[in-house]
Amino acid sequence: SDRRPSAPIWRPLCFKKMIRVSRDYEALCRDVVEHLLSLTKQTKGRFVLALSGGSTPQGIYALMGKAPYKNQFPRKKIHFFWGDERWVSRHHPENNYRNARRLLFSLINIPRQNIHPINTHADRPVFCQ
C-alpha cells in the first residue's frame, strides 16, 4: 500500500544565519546560554540539545547550572544527547558525559530519562556497517 509515514514527533528549528562576536569567553558563554534559554522557551514540546565535548563548552555547561539560569530552563522538556564522545570510561577526566554531569547535571534537577549519553561501556566500539 502507498501509506505516508506519520508526522515526526519532533521538528527541527529553522535558524537564520547569524554571526555573533563576543568580547571574551565569559561573554560568549553567557550569550550562548541566553540564546539556548530563549529557544527552549519558544519551543513547544520536547527540546533536543546535542552537547559537544572538549573544553570549549564547559563554561556554557557551568553557567547553565548556576543562578540565575539554573532555574529558568524548562528542564522536563529538554533532552540532552552528545555529538561526540571519547572511548573512555565514564569516570575518565576526558569523558564528555562526565564533564557535563559534573558541571551541569549534578547541579540541576533534570529527569534521568532526558539524558542520553553515548554508551562507552562495551569492550570495544561498534562501528556502523
C-alpha positions, 0 to 999 in steps of 0.5 A, a space after each residue: 500500500 502507498 501509506 505516508 509515514 506519520 508526522 515526526 514527533 519532533 521538528 527541527 528549528 529553522 535558524 537564520 544565519 547569524 554571526 555573533 562576536 563576543 568580547 571574551 569567553 565569559 561573554 560568549 558563554 553567557 550569550 550562548 546560554 541566553 540564546 539556548 534559554 530563549 529557544 527552549 522557551 519558544 519551543 513547544 514540546 520536547 527540546 533536543 540539545 546535542 552537547 559537544 565535548 572538549 573544553 570549549 563548552 564547559 563554561 556554557 555547561 557551568 553557567 547553565 547550572 548556576 543562578 540565575 539560569 539554573 532555574 529558568 530552563 524548562 528542564 522536563 522538556 529538554 533532552 540532552 544527547 552528545 555529538 561526540 564522545 571519547 572511548 573512555 570510561 565514564 569516570 575518565 577526566 576526558 569523558 564528555 558525559 562526565 564533564 557535563 554531569 559534573 558541571 551541569 547535571 549534578 547541579 540541576 534537577 533534570 529527569 534521568 530519562 532526558 539524558 542520553 549519553 553515548 554508551 562507552 561501556 562495551 569492550 570495544 566500539 561498534 562501528 556502523 556497517 
